[in-house]
Amino acid sequence: MTDKFAAMAFSSDNLQVFLAVLDHGSFSAAARSLGRVPSAVSMAVANLEAELDLPLFDRTGREPKPTAAARSLEPQARLLAAQFQQLEVQALALTQGLENRLTLAIAPELLAAPWSGALATLAQEYPLLEVEVLAAPQADALALLHAGRAQLALVFERPSLDGREGFQEVASDTMVTVMAPGHPVLAAAAGRRLREEHLHNTRQIVVAGRDLTTSDPRFVFGRHVWRTDNALAALSLITAGLGWGWLPRNFAKPHVAAGALVEIEFENLSNGLDLWVDVVWSRERPLGLGAQRFVALIAREKR
């Protein structure tokens, strides 16, 4: 008997009966657990044995005893039962509005933010839901959202509200100006604190979208700017001493601790801009069940 043949012989119903008899030790106890009469359970098992051409239970004693064949089939039967259950849950969820795929676009500076825990819970609740995570600069992540390519975007708060967007605050971070410790500007300062004009006249590394018109004016200050759409590329450029940049403190912290970066100390202003992190969706499209649940889960983590 091949595994394929065995799988064809099992149905959701007779699989449930087979496992109930294994778990409860008798046809009558299995029948009580299933809300059936013992004769129906006995007949279902007999039909399955005939289909498989295998004895599954030894009936010579007072209670049926699983045969070696039954014990051999048990692990795969339990796996198949779990798959049937997942399929039923998925089918029900789809009728209630579950998406075929949930796409989350994340600003690359926030890839270290606490968002994966919500996805882990979502995966337990909807194990067959397909999930896609895209890393894209904030402007590009929001463009994916409004184009319908992503259902949710995890981004920093925007300079102004957009009536097309709904959002939920989920965390906060502090943007700080950082520089390589060996940068010539720091060497020239000879231990003195910098002023804002030092930044204005020094090359700045900016994380921005691929559209040259999409840069957050809050974070573009230098007269000479290099752009990248990748936070890791920005980190590499800054640690190489090619410029200064704004990075989330939580993102930069391990590199500061390792001595690859320093948070710039200023004479006339503080270094740091506190920003909320939002999960954003489009009001122009209804949120599916998975997206709604993700928003609720990640908001709960904030508390």
C-alpha positions as semicolon CSV with decimal commas, in nm:
position;residue;x (nm);y (nm);z (nm)
1;M;0,000;0,000;0,000
2;T;0,149;0,335;-0,101
3;D;0,127;0,654;0,108
4;K;-0,068;0,810;-0,180
5;F;-0,325;0,528;-0,167
6;A;-0,357;0,561;0,211
7;A;-0,414;0,936;0,183
8;M;-0,689;0,873;-0,077
9;A;-0,860;0,624;0,154
10;F;-0,876;0,867;0,444
11;S;-1,144;1,134;0,456
12;S;-1,191;1,403;0,716
13;D;-1,467;1,194;0,874
14;N;-1,306;0,850;0,890
15;L;-0,977;1,009;0,997
16;Q;-1,157;1,167;1,291
17;V;-1,311;0,829;1,381
18;F;-0,980;0,642;1,348
19;L;-0,799;0,885;1,580
20;A;-1,088;0,890;1,828
21;V;-1,071;0,511;1,866
22;L;-0,693;0,532;1,914
23;D;-0,731;0,807;2,174
24;H;-1,024;0,658;2,369
25;G;-0,945;0,287;2,348
26;S;-1,286;0,158;2,240
27;F;-1,557;0,207;1,982
28;S;-1,812;0,305;2,246
29;A;-1,586;0,565;2,411
30;A;-1,491;0,705;2,070
31;A;-1,861;0,722;1,980
32;R;-1,940;0,920;2,297
33;S;-1,660;1,165;2,223
34;L;-1,791;1,215;1,869
35;G;-2,159;1,222;1,961
36;R;-2,236;0,910;1,757
37;V;-2,366;0,561;1,820
38;P;-2,104;0,282;1,860
39;S;-2,232;0,093;1,554
40;A;-2,162;0,398;1,333
41;V;-1,805;0,418;1,462
42;S;-1,751;0,042;1,418
43;M;-1,886;0,058;1,061
44;A;-1,667;0,359;0,974
45;V;-1,358;0,173;1,095
46;A;-1,459;-0,143;0,907
47;N;-1,511;0,053;0,586
48;L;-1,170;0,218;0,626
49;E;-1,006;-0,121;0,682
50;A;-1,173;-0,253;0,368
51;E;-1,060;0,052;0,170
52;L;-0,702;0,013;0,292
53;D;-0,712;-0,370;0,283
54;L;-0,549;-0,361;0,627
55;P;-0,668;-0,463;0,974
56;L;-0,640;-0,157;1,196
57;F;-0,778;-0,300;1,520
58;D;-0,762;-0,647;1,676
59;R;-1,115;-0,726;1,795
60;T;-1,041;-1,060;1,962
61;G;-1,033;-0,909;2,310
62;R;-1,289;-0,714;2,507
63;E;-1,171;-0,386;2,358
64;P;-1,018;-0,328;2,013
65;K;-0,640;-0,309;2,015
66;P;-0,453;-0,107;1,750
67;T;-0,253;-0,326;1,512
68;A;0,102;-0,253;1,405
69;A;-0,042;-0,109;1,083
70;A;-0,260;0,135;1,281
71;R;0,036;0,248;1,488
72;S;0,241;0,290;1,171
73;L;-0,030;0,508;1,016
74;E;-0,094;0,712;1,332
75;P;0,178;0,983;1,295
76;Q;0,078;1,067;0,938
77;A;-0,290;1,045;1,028
78;R;-0,244;1,304;1,300
79;L;-0,052;1,528;1,061
80;L;-0,329;1,489;0,803
81;A;-0,592;1,572;1,066
82;A;-0,405;1,892;1,154
83;Q;-0,390;1,982;0,785
84;F;-0,763;1,923;0,748
85;Q;-0,823;2,149;1,046
86;Q;-0,599;2,422;0,902
87;L;-0,781;2,394;0,571
88;E;-1,119;2,433;0,740
89;V;-0,998;2,733;0,941
90;Q;-0,854;2,893;0,627
91;A;-1,173;2,835;0,428
92;L;-1,385;2,987;0,705
93;A;-1,149;3,283;0,738
94;L;-1,161;3,346;0,362
95;T;-1,540;3,366;0,379
96;Q;-1,500;3,618;0,663
97;G;-1,264;3,840;0,464
98;L;-0,914;3,695;0,505
99;E;-0,673;3,804;0,233
100;N;-0,503;3,555;0,004
101;R;-0,179;3,740;0,080
102;L;-0,086;4,005;0,334
103;T;0,192;4,238;0,219
104;L;0,368;4,459;0,472
105;A;0,603;4,733;0,347
106;I;0,859;4,844;0,607
107;A;1,092;5,142;0,606
108;P;1,438;4,976;0,621
109;E;1,539;5,172;0,932
110;L;1,253;4,995;1,112
111;L;1,345;4,638;1,025
112;A;1,477;4,600;1,380
113;A;1,150;4,732;1,528
114;P;0,920;4,488;1,715
115;W;0,689;4,383;1,430
116;S;0,776;4,015;1,384
117;G;0,603;3,908;1,707
118;A;0,267;4,017;1,569
119;L;0,335;3,817;1,252
120;A;0,427;3,513;1,462
121;T;0,089;3,525;1,636
122;L;-0,087;3,585;1,305
123;A;0,087;3,278;1,160
124;Q;-0,046;3,066;1,448
125;E;-0,399;3,193;1,399
126;Y;-0,397;3,173;1,018
127;P;-0,125;2,921;0,933
128;L;-0,209;2,912;0,560
129;L;-0,210;3,289;0,512
130;E;0,066;3,393;0,272
131;V;0,271;3,685;0,406
132;E;0,509;3,909;0,214
133;V;0,745;4,158;0,381
134;L;0,899;4,427;0,163
135;A;1,172;4,669;0,275
136;A;1,137;5,005;0,101
137;P;1,226;5,366;0,183
138;Q;0,941;5,541;0,358
139;A;0,816;5,729;0,050
140;D;0,829;5,411;-0,156
141;A;0,656;5,206;0,116
142;L;0,369;5,455;0,121
143;A;0,356;5,454;-0,260
144;L;0,323;5,073;-0,252
145;L;0,041;5,115;-0,002
146;H;-0,155;5,364;-0,212
147;A;-0,099;5,162;-0,529
148;G;-0,257;4,859;-0,360
149;R;0,066;4,659;-0,379
150;A;0,085;4,648;0,002
151;Q;-0,197;4,640;0,254
152;L;0,006;4,788;0,540
153;A;0,316;5,006;0,580
154;L;0,533;5,039;0,889
155;V;0,684;5,388;0,874
156;F;0,778;5,690;1,081
157;E;0,515;5,955;1,141
158;R;0,470;6,185;0,843
159;P;0,524;6,565;0,845
160;S;0,150;6,612;0,780
161;L;-0,159;6,392;0,785
162;D;-0,291;6,242;0,463
163;G;-0,668;6,199;0,456
164;R;-0,629;5,886;0,244
165;E;-0,447;5,709;0,527
166;G;-0,554;5,545;0,847
167;F;-0,285;5,472;1,103
168;Q;-0,209;5,335;1,446
169;E;0,088;5,442;1,658
170;V;0,280;5,130;1,757
171;A;0,621;5,244;1,887
172;S;0,857;5,538;1,902
173;D;1,221;5,599;1,822
174;T;1,463;5,888;1,826
175;M;1,638;6,001;1,511
176;V;1,996;6,107;1,588
177;T;2,275;6,257;1,382
178;V;2,574;6,023;1,362
179;M;2,918;6,032;1,210
180;A;3,225;5,811;1,195
181;P;3,461;5,891;1,483
182;G;3,747;5,950;1,238
183;H;3,556;6,196;1,018
184;P;3,770;6,502;0,930
185;V;3,510;6,742;1,075
186;L;3,544;6,582;1,417
187;A;3,922;6,577;1,386
188;A;3,925;6,948;1,296
189;A;3,701;7,028;1,593
190;A;3,975;6,893;1,820
191;G;3,737;6,784;2,090
192;R;3,510;7,085;2,071
193;R;3,140;7,039;2,015
194;L;3,002;7,104;1,670
195;R;2,745;7,361;1,564
196;E;2,467;7,325;1,308
197;E;2,676;7,500;1,041
198;H;2,921;7,210;1,053
199;L;2,639;6,982;0,933
200;H;2,525;7,231;0,674
201;N;2,868;7,239;0,514
202;T;2,945;6,866;0,541
203;R;2,823;6,594;0,307
204;Q;2,504;6,433;0,431
205;I;2,395;6,073;0,366
206;V;2,017;6,057;0,324
207;V;1,791;5,752;0,313
208;A;1,516;5,840;0,065
209;G;1,293;5,693;-0,203
210;R;1,403;5,645;-0,561
211;D;1,189;5,938;-0,675
212;L;1,427;6,233;-0,641
213;T;1,142;6,458;-0,534
214;T;1,060;6,246;-0,227
215;S;1,281;6,353;0,061
216;D;1,155;6,438;0,408
217;P;1,256;6,804;0,458
218;R;1,296;6,742;0,830
219;F;1,601;6,527;0,756
220;V;1,772;6,702;0,466
221;F;2,004;6,972;0,597
222;G;2,339;6,944;0,423
223;R;2,420;7,148;0,113
224;H;2,588;6,842;-0,040
225;V;2,372;6,528;-0,025
226;W;2,428;6,166;-0,121
227;R;2,111;5,953;-0,138
228;T;2,046;5,584;-0,095
229;D;1,727;5,383;-0,066
230;N;1,881;5,140;0,182
231;A;1,955;5,203;0,550
232;L;2,240;4,948;0,552
233;A;2,400;5,126;0,257
234;A;2,366;5,456;0,445
235;L;2,526;5,296;0,749
236;S;2,819;5,172;0,538
237;L;2,872;5,517;0,384
238;I;2,858;5,691;0,720
239;T;3,090;5,446;0,898
240;A;3,332;5,482;0,604
241;G;3,361;5,852;0,690
242;L;3,189;5,973;0,373
243;G;2,934;6,190;0,549
244;W;2,697;6,229;0,842
245;G;2,338;6,116;0,858
246;W;2,020;6,075;1,056
247;L;1,958;5,722;1,184
248;P;1,714;5,579;1,439
249;R;1,893;5,550;1,773
250;N;1,789;5,186;1,816
251;F;1,929;5,109;1,470
252;A;2,256;5,293;1,535
253;K;2,303;5,184;1,898
254;P;2,510;4,865;1,840
255;H;2,740;5,050;1,600
256;V;2,787;5,334;1,848
257;A;2,865;5,079;2,119
258;A;3,119;4,913;1,888
259;G;3,290;5,247;1,823
260;A;3,203;5,256;1,452
261;L;2,975;5,558;1,497
262;V;2,937;5,849;1,736
263;E;2,628;6,050;1,815
264;I;2,733;6,407;1,742
265;E;2,744;6,643;2,037
266;F;2,642;7,000;1,956
267;E;2,724;7,326;2,125
268;N;2,397;7,500;2,050
269;L;2,130;7,228;2,010
270;S;2,038;6,885;2,131
271;N;2,087;6,577;1,917
272;G;1,765;6,386;1,876
273;L;1,417;6,406;1,727
274;D;1,155;6,180;1,882
275;L;0,922;6,025;1,625
276;W;0,631;5,787;1,645
277;V;0,634;5,470;1,442
278;D;0,299;5,406;1,271
279;V;0,138;5,114;1,096
280;V;-0,051;5,275;0,808
281;W;-0,326;5,154;0,575
282;S;-0,527;5,304;0,291
283;R;-0,877;5,425;0,370
284;E;-0,960;5,376;0,004
285;R;-0,955;4,996;0,037
286;P;-1,114;4,779;0,305
287;L;-0,868;4,604;0,534
288;G;-0,876;4,227;0,522
289;L;-0,904;4,008;0,828
290;G;-0,528;3,942;0,848
291;A;-0,436;4,310;0,821
292;Q;-0,691;4,404;1,086
293;R;-0,555;4,138;1,320
294;F;-0,194;4,246;1,259
295;V;-0,279;4,607;1,345
296;A;-0,450;4,495;1,666
297;L;-0,159;4,269;1,763
298;I;0,117;4,523;1,700
299;A;-0,081;4,794;1,880
300;R;-0,120;4,560;2,178
301;E;0,258;4,514;2,192
302;K;0,292;4,893;2,233
303;R;0,102;4,870;2,560
